[in-house]
Amino acid sequence: MKLKLGIPKGSLENATVDLFRKAGFNITTSSRSYFPSIDDDEIECMLIRAQEMARYVDDGVLDAGLTGRDWVIENESDVVTVADLIYAKQSFGKVRWVLAVPEASPVRSVHDLQGKIIATELVGATKRYLAANGVTAKVEFSWGATEVKPPELADAIVEVTETGSSLRANKLRIVETVMESNTQLVANKAAWADPWKRQKLADIRMLLEGAINALGKVGLMLNVRRDSLEAVLGVLPALKNPTISPLSDGEWLAVNTILDETTVRVIIPRLKEAGAQGIVEYPLNKIVM
């Protein structure tokens, strides 16, 4: 038996392949094939655009796939959310679909767009957002380069953003957030009801979540004399619980902990001053809670 798994093609492709690598799966993609290889005989991969993924999972073409919550909502797909995987192409946080207008536009809220034209790739969700706010406007599908549409081709756009930098670069101003989204592992309901596939998906979820937990973290181990232990522990960030083990020399202890990677460059010199020796920093692939 095999699990048919959809990998998002496009902007999320590299981040997804890298996350699976950290989780222990090696996926090899090719520009000439829509069927990546994976070093797990129980999984069969297929590259699918994130915008279409939920539809193919819902239809049963795929057992499961990774896509954005936004596209599940846009397609109104009836799928099982196996895991929320908070990562995106530039960062590992959420993204926002925002309503944006030119900086000089008089529009200050969605209610100012009555009778106007809005360009977006997220047509269905935008129409539902307008309806929920009692606004009637023309929503046009944008095939790309949505940021350049206003003001000549549209009065406003609904576009996805992580930092807002692209919108600012195009002299656009965010008016409101239409929805937040993040990457999800979703499954077909029939596949989720199958015991073997459900267990396989649960295993994948555990490993992917472990890989996400390890992002931005490093391990740190060091040796310290017993009489310097208190000073060394005082350098480590609060609320951390290092593992402390005795060494063969009874006067020495081994300390092992996990830290944010950004703090290590500050902490290591202070640890050395406090009496730590043999300090080793090592990368982490997974932290399974």
NORQUI-V836427 format. One record per backbone hydrogen bond with DSSP energy under -1.0 kcal/mol. NH is the residue of the N-H (numbers start at 1). CO is the residue of the C=O. E is the energy in kcal/mol with one decimal. If there is no record, write none. Layout:
nh->[NH,NH]
co->[CO,CO]
e->[E,E]
This chain:
nh->[3,5,6,7,9,13,16,17,18,19,20,21,22,23,24,25,28,33,37,39,40,43,44,46,47,48,52,53,56,57,58,59,61,62,63,64,65,66,67,69,72,73,74,75,77,79,80,82,83,85,87,88,95,96,97,98,99,100,101,103,105,112,113,115,116,118,119,120,123,126,127,128,129,130,131,132,133,134,135,138,140,142,148,149,153,155,156,157,158,159,161,168,169,170,171,172,173,175,176,178,179,181,184,185,186,187,188,192,193,198,199,200,201,202,203,204,205,206,207,208,209,210,211,212,213,214,215,217,218,219,220,221,222,223,224,226,228,229,232,233,234,235,236,240,243,245,247,252,253,254,255,256,257,259,261,263,267,268,271,272,273,274,275,276,277,280,282,287]
co->[42,44,64,46,48,10,12,13,14,15,16,17,18,19,21,20,37,30,28,26,38,40,3,5,34,7,49,49,52,53,54,55,56,56,4,4,186,6,184,182,68,69,70,71,72,77,187,185,185,183,85,91,181,161,179,159,176,157,173,171,102,109,110,136,113,138,156,140,121,122,123,124,125,126,127,128,129,131,130,116,118,120,145,146,149,117,117,100,119,98,96,164,165,166,168,167,101,99,99,97,97,95,67,83,65,80,63,188,189,194,195,196,197,198,199,200,201,202,203,204,205,206,207,208,209,210,212,214,259,282,257,280,255,277,253,251,225,226,228,229,230,232,232,237,256,254,252,249,224,245,222,243,220,218,216,260,263,264,267,268,269,270,272,271,223,221,219,210]
e->[-2.9,-2.8,-2.3,-2.7,-2.3,-1.4,-2.3,-2.5,-2.4,-2.1,-2.5,-1.9,-2.1,-1.6,-1.1,-3.3,-2.6,-1.4,-2.0,-1.3,-1.5,-1.9,-2.8,-1.7,-2.7,-2.2,-1.7,-1.2,-1.8,-2.2,-2.6,-2.2,-1.5,-1.5,-1.5,-1.9,-2.2,-1.7,-2.1,-2.2,-1.4,-2.2,-2.7,-2.0,-2.0,-1.1,-2.9,-2.6,-1.5,-3.0,-2.1,-3.0,-2.7,-2.7,-2.9,-3.0,-3.1,-2.8,-2.4,-2.0,-1.9,-1.8,-1.7,-3.6,-2.3,-3.2,-2.1,-2.3,-1.2,-1.8,-2.5,-2.0,-2.1,-2.5,-2.4,-2.1,-1.0,-1.5,-2.7,-2.8,-3.1,-1.9,-1.4,-1.6,-3.0,-2.0,-1.5,-2.5,-1.8,-2.1,-2.7,-2.3,-2.4,-1.2,-1.9,-2.4,-3.8,-3.6,-1.1,-2.8,-1.5,-2.9,-3.6,-2.5,-2.8,-2.5,-3.0,-2.4,-1.4,-2.8,-2.1,-2.2,-2.5,-2.2,-2.2,-2.3,-2.7,-2.2,-2.0,-2.7,-2.7,-1.9,-2.0,-2.2,-2.4,-1.1,-1.2,-2.2,-2.4,-3.0,-2.8,-2.6,-2.2,-3.2,-2.4,-2.5,-1.9,-1.1,-2.1,-2.9,-1.6,-1.2,-1.2,-1.2,-3.2,-2.7,-2.0,-2.6,-2.8,-3.5,-3.0,-2.5,-2.6,-2.6,-3.3,-1.6,-2.0,-2.8,-2.5,-2.2,-2.0,-1.7,-1.2,-2.6,-3.1,-3.2,-2.4,-2.2]
